[in-house]
Amino acid sequence: MKWLAATIALLSASVLLVVGVYLRDRDPGAWRPPEATLAHSYATTLLALLGGADCTHGICGVTSLSRTSPARWFTALEVHSQMRCFEIDLDRFAVTTQHGVEGIAAVTCS
């Protein structure tokens, strides 16, 4: 009976140690939405920046969105009846007052 109690105590201590390390090392701030949702959001932001207030009544829109590689998405935007294509880097995309839009590259539309 002593060995059973000792075994249960050691197993419980091991489980508590593993849970404690997990809780200490996890990063709750690292969560982000699915890539497709994030890419669509960034494409919509880019569309608003390119089209401005004149993009009303269906003359502007995100016409294509597809994944090209991990964290990189191709988007085709229709801005005032002209197609403009970009590759969006989800890890680097940012809009700042100092640098403008970062994490995008203009690509040819195919």
Gaussian input, Z-matrix of N, CA and C with variables (Angstrom, degrees):
# hf/3-21g

backbone

0 1
 N
 C     1     B1
 C     2     B2     1     A1
 N     3     B3     2     A2     1     D1
 C     4     B4     3     A3     2     D2
 C     5     B5     4     A4     3     D3
 N     6     B6     5     A5     4     D4
 C     7     B7     6     A6     5     D5
 C     8     B8     7     A7     6     D6
 N     9     B9     8     A8     7     D7
 C    10    B10     9     A9     8     D8
 C    11    B11    10    A10     9     D9
 N    12    B12    11    A11    10    D10
 C    13    B13    12    A12    11    D11
 C    14    B14    13    A13    12    D12
 N    15    B15    14    A14    13    D13
 C    16    B16    15    A15    14    D14
 C    17    B17    16    A16    15    D15
 N    18    B18    17    A17    16    D16
 C    19    B19    18    A18    17    D17
 C    20    B20    19    A19    18    D18
 N    21    B21    20    A20    19    D19
 C    22    B22    21    A21    20    D20
 C    23    B23    22    A22    21    D21
 N    24    B24    23    A23    22    D22
 C    25    B25    24    A24    23    D23
 C    26    B26    25    A25    24    D24
 N    27    B27    26    A26    25    D25
 C    28    B28    27    A27    26    D26
 C    29    B29    28    A28    27    D27
 N    30    B30    29    A29    28    D28
 C    31    B31    30    A30    29    D29
 C    32    B32    31    A31    30    D30
 N    33    B33    32    A32    31    D31
 C    34    B34    33    A33    32    D32
 C    35    B35    34    A34    33    D33
 N    36    B36    35    A35    34    D34
 C    37    B37    36    A36    35    D35
 C    38    B38    37    A37    36    D36
 N    39    B39    38    A38    37    D37
 C    40    B40    39    A39    38    D38
 C    41    B41    40    A40    39    D39
 N    42    B42    41    A41    40    D40
 C    43    B43    42    A42    41    D41
 C    44    B44    43    A43    42    D42
 N    45    B45    44    A44    43    D43
 C    46    B46    45    A45    44    D44
 C    47    B47    46    A46    45    D45
 N    48    B48    47    A47    46    D46
 C    49    B49    48    A48    47    D47
 C    50    B50    49    A49    48    D48
 N    51    B51    50    A50    49    D49
 C    52    B52    51    A51    50    D50
 C    53    B53    52    A52    51    D51
 N    54    B54    53    A53    52    D52
 C    55    B55    54    A54    53    D53
 C    56    B56    55    A55    54    D54
 N    57    B57    56    A56    55    D55
 C    58    B58    57    A57    56    D56
 C    59    B59    58    A58    57    D57
 N    60    B60    59    A59    58    D58
 C    61    B61    60    A60    59    D59
 C    62    B62    61    A61    60    D60
 N    63    B63    62    A62    61    D61
 C    64    B64    63    A63    62    D62
 C    65    B65    64    A64    63    D63
 N    66    B66    65    A65    64    D64
 C    67    B67    66    A66    65    D65
 C    68    B68    67    A67    66    D66
 N    69    B69    68    A68    67    D67
 C    70    B70    69    A69    68    D68
 C    71    B71    70    A70    69    D69
 N    72    B72    71    A71    70    D70
 C    73    B73    72    A72    71    D71
 C    74    B74    73    A73    72    D72
 N    75    B75    74    A74    73    D73
 C    76    B76    75    A75    74    D74
 C    77    B77    76    A76    75    D75
 N    78    B78    77    A77    76    D76
 C    79    B79    78    A78    77    D77
 C    80    B80    79    A79    78    D78
 N    81    B81    80    A80    79    D79
 C    82    B82    81    A81    80    D80
 C    83    B83    82    A82    81    D81
 N    84    B84    83    A83    82    D82
 C    85    B85    84    A84    83    D83
 C    86    B86    85    A85    84    D84
 N    87    B87    86    A86    85    D85
 C    88    B88    87    A87    86    D86
 C    89    B89    88    A88    87    D87
 N    90    B90    89    A89    88    D88
 C    91    B91    90    A90    89    D89
 C    92    B92    91    A91    90    D90
 N    93    B93    92    A92    91    D91
 C    94    B94    93    A93    92    D92
 C    95    B95    94    A94    93    D93
 N    96    B96    95    A95    94    D94
 C    97    B97    96    A96    95    D95
 C    98    B98    97    A97    96    D96
 N    99    B99    98    A98    97    D97
 C   100   B100    99    A99    98    D98
 C   101   B101   100   A100    99    D99
 N   102   B102   101   A101   100   D100
 C   103   B103   102   A102   101   D101
 C   104   B104   103   A103   102   D102
 N   105   B105   104   A104   103   D103
 C   106   B106   105   A105   104   D104
 C   107   B107   106   A106   105   D105
 N   108   B108   107   A107   106   D106
 C   109   B109   108   A108   107   D107
 C   110   B110   109   A109   108   D108
 N   111   B111   110   A110   109   D109
 C   112   B112   111   A111   110   D110
 C   113   B113   112   A112   111   D111
 N   114   B114   113   A113   112   D112
 C   115   B115   114   A114   113   D113
 C   116   B116   115   A115   114   D114
 N   117   B117   116   A116   115   D115
 C   118   B118   117   A117   116   D116
 C   119   B119   118   A118   117   D117
 N   120   B120   119   A119   118   D118
 C   121   B121   120   A120   119   D119
 C   122   B122   121   A121   120   D120
 N   123   B123   122   A122   121   D121
 C   124   B124   123   A123   122   D122
 C   125   B125   124   A124   123   D123
 N   126   B126   125   A125   124   D124
 C   127   B127   126   A126   125   D125
 C   128   B128   127   A127   126   D126
 N   129   B129   128   A128   127   D127
 C   130   B130   129   A129   128   D128
 C   131   B131   130   A130   129   D129
 N   132   B132   131   A131   130   D130
 C   133   B133   132   A132   131   D131
 C   134   B134   133   A133   132   D132
 N   135   B135   134   A134   133   D133
 C   136   B136   135   A135   134   D134
 C   137   B137   136   A136   135   D135
 N   138   B138   137   A137   136   D136
 C   139   B139   138   A138   137   D137
 C   140   B140   139   A139   138   D138
 N   141   B141   140   A140   139   D139
 C   142   B142   141   A141   140   D140
 C   143   B143   142   A142   141   D141
 N   144   B144   143   A143   142   D142
 C   145   B145   144   A144   143   D143
 C   146   B146   145   A145   144   D144
 N   147   B147   146   A146   145   D145
 C   148   B148   147   A147   146   D146
 C   149   B149   148   A148   147   D147
 N   150   B150   149   A149   148   D148
 C   151   B151   150   A150   149   D149
 C   152   B152   151   A151   150   D150
 N   153   B153   152   A152   151   D151
 C   154   B154   153   A153   152   D152
 C   155   B155   154   A154   153   D153
 N   156   B156   155   A155   154   D154
 C   157   B157   156   A156   155   D155
 C   158   B158   157   A157   156   D156
 N   159   B159   158   A158   157   D157
 C   160   B160   159   A159   158   D158
 C   161   B161   160   A160   159   D159
 N   162   B162   161   A161   160   D160
 C   163   B163   162   A162   161   D161
 C   164   B164   163   A163   162   D162
 N   165   B165   164   A164   163   D163
 C   166   B166   165   A165   164   D164
 C   167   B167   166   A166   165   D165
 N   168   B168   167   A167   166   D166
 C   169   B169   168   A168   167   D167
 C   170   B170   169   A169   168   D168
 N   171   B171   170   A170   169   D169
 C   172   B172   171   A171   170   D170
 C   173   B173   172   A172   171   D171
 N   174   B174   173   A173   172   D172
 C   175   B175   174   A174   173   D173
 C   176   B176   175   A175   174   D174
 N   177   B177   176   A176   175   D175
 C   178   B178   177   A177   176   D176
 C   179   B179   178   A178   177   D177
 N   180   B180   179   A179   178   D178
 C   181   B181   180   A180   179   D179
 C   182   B182   181   A181   180   D180
 N   183   B183   182   A182   181   D181
 C   184   B184   183   A183   182   D182
 C   185   B185   184   A184   183   D183
 N   186   B186   185   A185   184   D184
 C   187   B187   186   A186   185   D185
 C   188   B188   187   A187   186   D186
 N   189   B189   188   A188   187   D187
 C   190   B190   189   A189   188   D188
 C   191   B191   190   A190   189   D189
 N   192   B192   191   A191   190   D190
 C   193   B193   192   A192   191   D191
 C   194   B194   193   A193   192   D192
 N   195   B195   194   A194   193   D193
 C   196   B196   195   A195   194   D194
 C   197   B197   196   A196   195   D195
 N   198   B198   197   A197   196   D196
 C   199   B199   198   A198   197   D197
 C   200   B200   199   A199   198   D198
 N   201   B201   200   A200   199   D199
 C   202   B202   201   A201   200   D200
 C   203   B203   202   A202   201   D201
 N   204   B204   203   A203   202   D202
 C   205   B205   204   A204   203   D203
 C   206   B206   205   A205   204   D204
 N   207   B207   206   A206   205   D205
 C   208   B208   207   A207   206   D206
 C   209   B209   208   A208   207   D207
 N   210   B210   209   A209   208   D208
 C   211   B211   210   A210   209   D209
 C   212   B212   211   A211   210   D210
 N   213   B213   212   A212   211   D211
 C   214   B214   213   A213   212   D212
 C   215   B215   214   A214   213   D213
 N   216   B216   215   A215   214   D214
 C   217   B217   216   A216   215   D215
 C   218   B218   217   A217   216   D216
 N   219   B219   218   A218   217   D217
 C   220   B220   219   A219   218   D218
 C   221   B221   220   A220   219   D219
 N   222   B222   221   A221   220   D220
 C   223   B223   222   A222   221   D221
 C   224   B224   223   A223   222   D222
 N   225   B225   224   A224   223   D223
 C   226   B226   225   A225   224   D224
 C   227   B227   226   A226   225   D225
 N   228   B228   227   A227   226   D226
 C   229   B229   228   A228   227   D227
 C   230   B230   229   A229   228   D228
 N   231   B231   230   A230   229   D229
 C   232   B232   231   A231   230   D230
 C   233   B233   232   A232   231   D231
 N   234   B234   233   A233   232   D232
 C   235   B235   234   A234   233   D233
 C   236   B236   235   A235   234   D234
 N   237   B237   236   A236   235   D235
 C   238   B238   237   A237   236   D236
 C   239   B239   238   A238   237   D237
 N   240   B240   239   A239   238   D238
 C   241   B241   240   A240   239   D239
 C   242   B242   241   A241   240   D240
 N   243   B243   242   A242   241   D241
 C   244   B244   243   A243   242   D242
 C   245   B245   244   A244   243   D243
 N   246   B246   245   A245   244   D244
 C   247   B247   246   A246   245   D245
 C   248   B248   247   A247   246   D246
 N   249   B249   248   A248   247   D247
 C   250   B250   249   A249   248   D248
 C   251   B251   250   A250   249   D249
 N   252   B252   251   A251   250   D250
 C   253   B253   252   A252   251   D251
 C   254   B254   253   A253   252   D252
 N   255   B255   254   A254   253   D253
 C   256   B256   255   A255   254   D254
 C   257   B257   256   A256   255   D255
 N   258   B258   257   A257   256   D256
 C   259   B259   258   A258   257   D257
 C   260   B260   259   A259   258   D258
 N   261   B261   260   A260   259   D259
 C   262   B262   261   A261   260   D260
 C   263   B263   262   A262   261   D261
 N   264   B264   263   A263   262   D262
 C   265   B265   264   A264   263   D263
 C   266   B266   265   A265   264   D264
 N   267   B267   266   A266   265   D265
 C   268   B268   267   A267   266   D266
 C   269   B269   268   A268   267   D267
 N   270   B270   269   A269   268   D268
 C   271   B271   270   A270   269   D269
 C   272   B272   271   A271   270   D270
 N   273   B273   272   A272   271   D271
 C   274   B274   273   A273   272   D272
 C   275   B275   274   A274   273   D273
 N   276   B276   275   A275   274   D274
 C   277   B277   276   A276   275   D275
 C   278   B278   277   A277   276   D276
 N   279   B279   278   A278   277   D277
 C   280   B280   279   A279   278   D278
 C   281   B281   280   A280   279   D279
 N   282   B282   281   A281   280   D280
 C   283   B283   282   A282   281   D281
 C   284   B284   283   A283   282   D282
 N   285   B285   284   A284   283   D283
 C   286   B286   285   A285   284   D284
 C   287   B287   286   A286   285   D285
 N   288   B288   287   A287   286   D286
 C   289   B289   288   A288   287   D287
 C   290   B290   289   A289   288   D288
 N   291   B291   290   A290   289   D289
 C   292   B292   291   A291   290   D290
 C   293   B293   292   A292   291   D291
 N   294   B294   293   A293   292   D292
 C   295   B295   294   A294   293   D293
 C   296   B296   295   A295   294   D294
 N   297   B297   296   A296   295   D295
 C   298   B298   297   A297   296   D296
 C   299   B299   298   A298   297   D297
 N   300   B300   299   A299   298   D298
 C   301   B301   300   A300   299   D299
 C   302   B302   301   A301   300   D300
 N   303   B303   302   A302   301   D301
 C   304   B304   303   A303   302   D302
 C   305   B305   304   A304   303   D303
 N   306   B306   305   A305   304   D304
 C   307   B307   306   A306   305   D305
 C   308   B308   307   A307   306   D306
 N   309   B309   308   A308   307   D307
 C   310   B310   309   A309   308   D308
 C   311   B311   310   A310   309   D309
 N   312   B312   311   A311   310   D310
 C   313   B313   312   A312   311   D311
 C   314   B314   313   A313   312   D312
 N   315   B315   314   A314   313   D313
 C   316   B316   315   A315   314   D314
 C   317   B317   316   A316   315   D315
 N   318   B318   317   A317   316   D316
 C   319   B319   318   A318   317   D317
 C   320   B320   319   A319   318   D318
 N   321   B321   320   A320   319   D319
 C   322   B322   321   A321   320   D320
 C   323   B323   322   A322   321   D321
 N   324   B324   323   A323   322   D322
 C   325   B325   324   A324   323   D323
 C   326   B326   325   A325   324   D324
 N   327   B327   326   A326   325   D325
 C   328   B328   327   A327   326   D326
 C   329   B329   328   A328   327   D327

   B1=1.4422
   B2=1.5249
   B3=1.3460
   B4=1.4530
   B5=1.5216
   B6=1.3394
   B7=1.4623
   B8=1.5322
   B9=1.3126
   B10=1.4555
   B11=1.5327
   B12=1.3124
   B13=1.4644
   B14=1.5340
   B15=1.3216
   B16=1.4711
   B17=1.5283
   B18=1.3331
   B19=1.4602
   B20=1.5243
   B21=1.3254
   B22=1.4707
   B23=1.5280
   B24=1.3041
   B25=1.4651
   B26=1.5227
   B27=1.3300
   B28=1.4637
   B29=1.5331
   B30=1.3191
   B31=1.4547
   B32=1.5259
   B33=1.3208
   B34=1.4644
   B35=1.5271
   B36=1.3190
   B37=1.4588
   B38=1.5308
   B39=1.3204
   B40=1.4685
   B41=1.5246
   B42=1.3229
   B43=1.4638
   B44=1.5232
   B45=1.3133
   B46=1.4612
   B47=1.5297
   B48=1.3257
   B49=1.4592
   B50=1.5284
   B51=1.3331
   B52=1.4717
   B53=1.5295
   B54=1.3140
   B55=1.4631
   B56=1.5301
   B57=1.3135
   B58=1.4636
   B59=1.5212
   B60=1.3270
   B61=1.4655
   B62=1.5262
   B63=1.3296
   B64=1.4722
   B65=1.5170
   B66=1.3174
   B67=1.4546
   B68=1.5246
   B69=1.3107
   B70=1.4506
   B71=1.5283
   B72=1.3339
   B73=1.4612
   B74=1.5220
   B75=1.3093
   B76=1.4613
   B77=1.5232
   B78=1.3215
   B79=1.4596
   B80=1.5226
   B81=1.3266
   B82=1.4687
   B83=1.5251
   B84=1.3376
   B85=1.4433
   B86=1.5235
   B87=1.3242
   B88=1.4610
   B89=1.5265
   B90=1.3220
   B91=1.4631
   B92=1.5101
   B93=1.3093
   B94=1.4522
   B95=1.5117
   B96=1.3226
   B97=1.4623
   B98=1.5258
   B99=1.3260
   B100=1.4667
   B101=1.5257
   B102=1.3362
   B103=1.4593
   B104=1.5241
   B105=1.3303
   B106=1.4700
   B107=1.5328
   B108=1.3045
   B109=1.4633
   B110=1.5195
   B111=1.3183
   B112=1.4580
   B113=1.5285
   B114=1.3285
   B115=1.4708
   B116=1.5314
   B117=1.3197
   B118=1.4666
   B119=1.5254
   B120=1.2993
   B121=1.4588
   B122=1.5292
   B123=1.3301
   B124=1.4634
   B125=1.5314
   B126=1.3309
   B127=1.4674
   B128=1.5288
   B129=1.3086
   B130=1.4659
   B131=1.5280
   B132=1.3243
   B133=1.4639
   B134=1.5209
   B135=1.3261
   B136=1.4610
   B137=1.5268
   B138=1.3139
   B139=1.4637
   B140=1.5296
   B141=1.3143
   B142=1.4649
   B143=1.5245
   B144=1.3306
   B145=1.4635
   B146=1.5229
   B147=1.3176
   B148=1.4639
   B149=1.5226
   B150=1.3099
   B151=1.4581
   B152=1.5046
   B153=1.3054
   B154=1.4582
   B155=1.5183
   B156=1.3133
   B157=1.4628
   B158=1.5232
   B159=1.3335
   B160=1.4643
   B161=1.5284
   B162=1.3097
   B163=1.4690
   B164=1.5219
   B165=1.3096
   B166=1.4630
   B167=1.5190
   B168=1.2902
   B169=1.4650
   B170=1.5233
   B171=1.3347
   B172=1.4559
   B173=1.5135
   B174=1.3394
   B175=1.4676
   B176=1.5152
   B177=1.3163
   B178=1.4577
   B179=1.5299
   B180=1.3222
   B181=1.4529
   B182=1.5064
   B183=1.3318
   B184=1.4541
   B185=1.5218
   B186=1.3272
   B187=1.4620
   B188=1.5224
   B189=1.3286
   B190=1.4627
   B191=1.5175
   B192=1.3206
   B193=1.4582
   B194=1.5177
   B195=1.3317
   B196=1.4628
   B197=1.5187
   B198=1.3067
   B199=1.4611
   B200=1.5245
   B201=1.3274
   B202=1.4636
   B203=1.5209
   B204=1.3061
   B205=1.4644
   B206=1.5243
   B207=1.3154
   B208=1.4637
   B209=1.5365
   B210=1.3025
   B211=1.4677
   B212=1.5247
   B213=1.3331
   B214=1.4711
   B215=1.5218
   B216=1.3334
   B217=1.4542
   B218=1.5207
   B219=1.3222
   B220=1.4560
   B221=1.5158
   B222=1.3298
   B223=1.4572
   B224=1.5245
   B225=1.3067
   B226=1.4652
   B227=1.5223
   B228=1.3144
   B229=1.4550
   B230=1.5156
   B231=1.3147
   B232=1.4519
   B233=1.5220
   B234=1.3332
   B235=1.4515
   B236=1.5203
   B237=1.3100
   B238=1.4702
   B239=1.5270
   B240=1.3114
   B241=1.4699
   B242=1.5228
   B243=1.3127
   B244=1.4554
   B245=1.5272
   B246=1.3369
   B247=1.4635
   B248=1.5248
   B249=1.3172
   B250=1.4671
   B251=1.5123
   B252=1.3257
   B253=1.4596
   B254=1.5265
   B255=1.3237
   B256=1.4588
   B257=1.5153
   B258=1.3203
   B259=1.4538
   B260=1.5238
   B261=1.3161
   B262=1.4619
   B263=1.5177
   B264=1.3286
   B265=1.4592
   B266=1.5232
   B267=1.3233
   B268=1.4660
   B269=1.5241
   B270=1.3345
   B271=1.4645
   B272=1.5254
   B273=1.3201
   B274=1.4589
   B275=1.5258
   B276=1.3275
   B277=1.4685
   B278=1.5207
   B279=1.3362
   B280=1.4637
   B281=1.5162
   B282=1.3129
   B283=1.4598
   B284=1.5153
   B285=1.3403
   B286=1.4625
   B287=1.5279
   B288=1.3073
   B289=1.4603
   B290=1.5260
   B291=1.3288
   B292=1.4632
   B293=1.5232
   B294=1.3270
   B295=1.4610
   B296=1.5254
   B297=1.2957
   B298=1.4651
   B299=1.5178
   B300=1.3346
   B301=1.4633
   B302=1.5265
   B303=1.3100
   B304=1.4633
   B305=1.5120
   B306=1.3163
   B307=1.4626
   B308=1.5148
   B309=1.3266
   B310=1.4617
   B311=1.5251
   B312=1.3047
   B313=1.4559
   B314=1.5118
   B315=1.3130
   B316=1.4655
   B317=1.5248
   B318=1.3244
   B319=1.4701
   B320=1.5153
   B321=1.3357
   B322=1.4633
   B323=1.5209
   B324=1.2895
   B325=1.4661
   B326=1.5224
   B327=1.3112
   B328=1.4738
   B329=1.5010
   A1=111.24
   A2=117.78
   A3=120.79
   A4=110.83
   A5=116.57
   A6=120.52
   A7=111.29
   A8=116.72
   A9=120.38
   A10=110.41
   A11=116.86
   A12=121.09
   A13=110.52
   A14=116.87
   A15=120.59
   A16=110.69
   A17=117.37
   A18=121.63
   A19=110.76
   A20=116.55
   A21=120.78
   A22=110.12
   A23=118.19
   A24=121.58
   A25=110.91
   A26=118.10
   A27=121.15
   A28=111.34
   A29=117.20
   A30=120.23
   A31=111.15
   A32=116.60
   A33=120.52
   A34=111.07
   A35=116.34
   A36=120.29
   A37=110.69
   A38=117.67
   A39=121.43
   A40=111.00
   A41=116.85
   A42=121.07
   A43=109.95
   A44=118.06
   A45=121.21
   A46=111.71
   A47=116.82
   A48=120.65
   A49=111.07
   A50=116.36
   A51=120.25
   A52=110.51
   A53=118.05
   A54=121.34
   A55=110.42
   A56=117.49
   A57=121.19
   A58=112.25
   A59=117.70
   A60=121.52
   A61=110.44
   A62=117.01
   A63=120.47
   A64=110.89
   A65=118.13
   A66=121.63
   A67=111.95
   A68=117.21
   A69=120.82
   A70=111.70
   A71=117.58
   A72=121.76
   A73=115.32
   A74=118.04
   A75=118.40
   A76=109.65
   A77=115.79
   A78=121.65
   A79=108.19
   A80=117.65
   A81=119.07
   A82=112.76
   A83=118.45
   A84=121.11
   A85=113.13
   A86=118.10
   A87=121.57
   A88=112.16
   A89=118.28
   A90=120.59
   A91=109.42
   A92=116.70
   A93=121.18
   A94=108.85
   A95=117.11
   A96=120.14
   A97=111.59
   A98=117.47
   A99=120.21
   A100=110.71
   A101=115.62
   A102=120.91
   A103=112.62
   A104=117.57
   A105=120.19
   A106=110.92
   A107=117.34
   A108=121.60
   A109=110.54
   A110=115.50
   A111=120.49
   A112=111.11
   A113=116.91
   A114=121.26
   A115=110.67
   A116=117.12
   A117=119.96
   A118=110.65
   A119=116.78
   A120=120.93
   A121=110.86
   A122=116.78
   A123=120.66
   A124=110.85
   A125=117.40
   A126=120.71
   A127=110.42
   A128=117.14
   A129=121.42
   A130=110.52
   A131=116.65
   A132=120.89
   A133=110.41
   A134=116.19
   A135=120.93
   A136=111.18
   A137=116.81
   A138=121.49
   A139=111.05
   A140=116.60
   A141=120.48
   A142=110.85
   A143=117.22
   A144=120.08
   A145=111.57
   A146=117.01
   A147=120.53
   A148=112.33
   A149=116.19
   A150=120.33
   A151=114.75
   A152=115.69
   A153=119.53
   A154=111.95
   A155=115.50
   A156=121.07
   A157=112.34
   A158=116.90
   A159=120.26
   A160=113.09
   A161=118.33
   A162=121.22
   A163=110.10
   A164=114.97
   A165=120.39
   A166=108.69
   A167=115.96
   A168=123.74
   A169=113.37
   A170=116.61
   A171=120.65
   A172=116.12
   A173=119.07
   A174=118.71
   A175=112.30
   A176=117.48
   A177=122.18
   A178=108.65
   A179=116.21
   A180=118.68
   A181=112.98
   A182=115.28
   A183=122.65
   A184=106.08
   A185=117.54
   A186=120.08
   A187=112.90
   A188=117.29
   A189=119.62
   A190=109.04
   A191=115.17
   A192=120.98
   A193=107.13
   A194=117.34
   A195=120.19
   A196=110.30
   A197=115.16
   A198=122.12
   A199=109.30
   A200=117.21
   A201=120.57
   A202=111.69
   A203=117.69
   A204=123.54
   A205=107.02
   A206=118.17
   A207=118.34
   A208=111.69
   A209=115.80
   A210=125.08
   A211=113.38
   A212=118.75
   A213=122.07
   A214=108.59
   A215=116.32
   A216=122.27
   A217=110.20
   A218=115.71
   A219=123.03
   A220=107.75
   A221=116.00
   A222=119.78
   A223=109.93
   A224=115.12
   A225=121.62
   A226=106.99
   A227=115.64
   A228=121.87
   A229=109.46
   A230=116.47
   A231=121.10
   A232=107.18
   A233=115.10
   A234=121.48
   A235=107.72
   A236=116.45
   A237=122.39
   A238=110.76
   A239=116.17
   A240=125.02
   A241=113.63
   A242=119.18
   A243=122.44
   A244=108.58
   A245=116.00
   A246=120.54
   A247=109.50
   A248=116.07
   A249=122.22
   A250=106.92
   A251=116.77
   A252=121.26
   A253=110.43
   A254=114.31
   A255=121.30
   A256=109.97
   A257=114.87
   A258=120.70
   A259=106.30
   A260=115.63
   A261=121.80
   A262=108.81
   A263=116.33
   A264=122.43
   A265=106.89
   A266=116.69
   A267=120.92
   A268=112.74
   A269=116.94
   A270=119.93
   A271=112.52
   A272=117.50
   A273=120.63
   A274=114.21
   A275=118.51
   A276=120.83
   A277=110.68
   A278=115.07
   A279=121.04
   A280=108.68
   A281=115.45
   A282=121.51
   A283=106.32
   A284=115.58
   A285=120.70
   A286=109.35
   A287=115.99
   A288=119.84
   A289=111.03
   A290=117.82
   A291=120.46
   A292=112.75
   A293=117.39
   A294=121.13
   A295=113.91
   A296=117.93
   A297=120.05
   A298=110.83
   A299=115.93
   A300=120.94
   A301=108.76
   A302=116.50
   A303=122.14
   A304=109.03
   A305=116.10
   A306=120.69
   A307=113.78
   A308=117.87
   A309=120.42
   A310=108.75
   A311=116.15
   A312=122.07
   A313=108.25
   A314=116.57
   A315=120.74
   A316=108.01
   A317=116.09
   A318=121.93
   A319=108.20
   A320=115.26
   A321=118.90
   A322=109.74
   A323=115.62
   A324=121.17
   A325=108.25
   A326=116.44
   A327=118.52
   A328=111.11
   D1=-32.81
   D2=178.80
   D3=-65.71
   D4=-38.66
   D5=-178.74
   D6=-68.73
   D7=-35.14
   D8=177.29
   D9=-64.52
   D10=-44.87
   D11=178.88
   D12=-64.39
   D13=-40.26
   D14=179.20
   D15=-66.01
   D16=-40.77
   D17=178.77
   D18=-63.62
   D19=-45.55
   D20=179.09
   D21=-63.47
   D22=-40.16
   D23=179.34
   D24=-65.09
   D25=-41.96
   D26=179.56
   D27=-68.17
   D28=-41.31
   D29=177.51
   D30=-64.07
   D31=-42.25
   D32=178.06
   D33=-63.02
   D34=-41.44
   D35=178.37
   D36=-64.25
   D37=-38.84
   D38=178.43
   D39=-64.26
   D40=-45.10
   D41=179.06
   D42=-62.69
   D43=-44.28
   D44=178.84
   D45=-62.60
   D46=-37.47
   D47=177.72
   D48=-64.51
   D49=-45.71
   D50=179.56
   D51=-63.16
   D52=-45.29
   D53=179.08
   D54=-63.46
   D55=-40.44
   D56=178.58
   D57=-62.56
   D58=-43.36
   D59=178.22
   D60=-65.28
   D61=-41.97
   D62=177.84
   D63=-59.97
   D64=-48.40
   D65=-178.53
   D66=-65.07
   D67=-33.37
   D68=179.26
   D69=-71.67
   D70=-39.41
   D71=-171.53
   D72=-94.79
   D73=-10.03
   D74=-177.25
   D75=-71.57
   D76=155.56
   D77=-178.72
   D78=-123.49
   D79=94.08
   D80=-178.07
   D81=-66.48
   D82=-19.08
   D83=179.13
   D84=-78.62
   D85=-8.39
   D86=-176.97
   D87=-82.34
   D88=-7.52
   D89=-179.23
   D90=-69.35
   D91=138.17
   D92=172.45
   D93=-143.50
   D94=157.60
   D95=-177.40
   D96=-63.76
   D97=168.53
   D98=177.47
   D99=-56.69
   D100=150.30
   D101=-176.13
   D102=-56.45
   D103=-41.27
   D104=-177.76
   D105=-62.74
   D106=-41.35
   D107=178.82
   D108=-65.70
   D109=-43.59
   D110=179.62
   D111=-65.06
   D112=-42.92
   D113=179.72
   D114=-62.96
   D115=-42.37
   D116=179.10
   D117=-64.77
   D118=-40.34
   D119=178.34
   D120=-62.67
   D121=-44.65
   D122=179.53
   D123=-66.85
   D124=-38.67
   D125=178.31
   D126=-64.35
   D127=-39.46
   D128=178.25
   D129=-66.30
   D130=-39.15
   D131=176.34
   D132=-62.88
   D133=-45.37
   D134=178.54
   D135=-62.41
   D136=-40.14
   D137=177.53
   D138=-61.37
   D139=-43.34
   D140=179.06
   D141=-64.37
   D142=-36.71
   D143=179.20
   D144=-70.48
   D145=-37.92
   D146=-178.67
   D147=-76.36
   D148=-40.20
   D149=-174.91
   D150=-87.94
   D151=-27.25
   D152=-178.99
   D153=66.49
   D154=-153.41
   D155=-177.05
   D156=-76.47
   D157=-10.90
   D158=-178.00
   D159=-79.40
   D160=-7.14
   D161=-178.47
   D162=-85.05
   D163=82.76
   D164=177.73
   D165=-133.62
   D166=167.11
   D167=175.11
   D168=58.73
   D169=36.29
   D170=171.98
   D171=74.46
   D172=15.26
   D173=178.93
   D174=-87.63
   D175=-5.88
   D176=178.11
   D177=-131.95
   D178=150.33
   D179=177.19
   D180=178.33
   D181=165.36
   D182=174.02
   D183=-87.25
   D184=111.94
   D185=-174.87
   D186=-96.01
   D187=-22.77
   D188=-179.18
   D189=-150.22
   D190=142.70
   D191=178.37
   D192=-149.55
   D193=117.88
   D194=-179.39
   D195=-147.15
   D196=149.36
   D197=-177.92
   D198=-81.34
   D199=128.22
   D200=178.75
   D201=-101.04
   D202=-33.21
   D203=177.36
   D204=-162.45
   D205=173.79
   D206=-179.73
   D207=-56.32
   D208=126.83
   D209=178.82
   D210=66.17
   D211=14.94
   D212=176.67
   D213=-127.87
   D214=130.39
   D215=-177.07
   D216=-130.12
   D217=139.45
   D218=174.20
   D219=-91.67
   D220=135.46
   D221=175.86
   D222=-135.69
   D223=138.44
   D224=173.82
   D225=-110.73
   D226=123.82
   D227=-178.20
   D228=-113.74
   D229=135.25
   D230=173.30
   D231=-100.52
   D232=111.88
   D233=-177.59
   D234=-120.07
   D235=110.81
   D236=-179.50
   D237=53.06
   D238=49.36
   D239=177.08
   D240=67.05
   D241=15.76
   D242=175.04
   D243=-118.44
   D244=136.18
   D245=178.17
   D246=-85.00
   D247=132.05
   D248=174.50
   D249=-132.12
   D250=131.87
   D251=-175.31
   D252=-117.46
   D253=142.87
   D254=-177.65
   D255=-141.41
   D256=155.98
   D257=168.71
   D258=-111.11
   D259=125.23
   D260=-176.27
   D261=-103.83
   D262=126.05
   D263=174.34
   D264=-93.55
   D265=109.74
   D266=-174.38
   D267=-64.41
   D268=-28.43
   D269=-178.78
   D270=-78.08
   D271=-25.24
   D272=-174.98
   D273=-110.39
   D274=-7.41
   D275=-175.48
   D276=-62.28
   D277=128.38
   D278=177.21
   D279=-159.70
   D280=148.72
   D281=174.27
   D282=-118.05
   D283=115.94
   D284=-178.85
   D285=-127.02
   D286=157.30
   D287=178.25
   D288=-74.20
   D289=-27.26
   D290=-178.04
   D291=-80.46
   D292=-40.72
   D293=-173.06
   D294=-113.96
   D295=-4.43
   D296=-177.31
   D297=77.56
   D298=-134.33
   D299=-178.12
   D300=-97.68
   D301=126.71
   D302=178.34
   D303=-116.21
   D304=155.58
   D305=176.24
   D306=85.71
   D307=19.36
   D308=175.28
   D309=-128.23
   D310=153.76
   D311=174.90
   D312=-138.24
   D313=132.68
   D314=176.72
   D315=-73.07
   D316=132.99
   D317=178.62
   D318=-129.67
   D319=164.91
   D320=178.55
   D321=-76.92
   D322=142.43
   D323=176.30
   D324=-82.02
   D325=131.94
   D326=179.64
   D327=-117.04

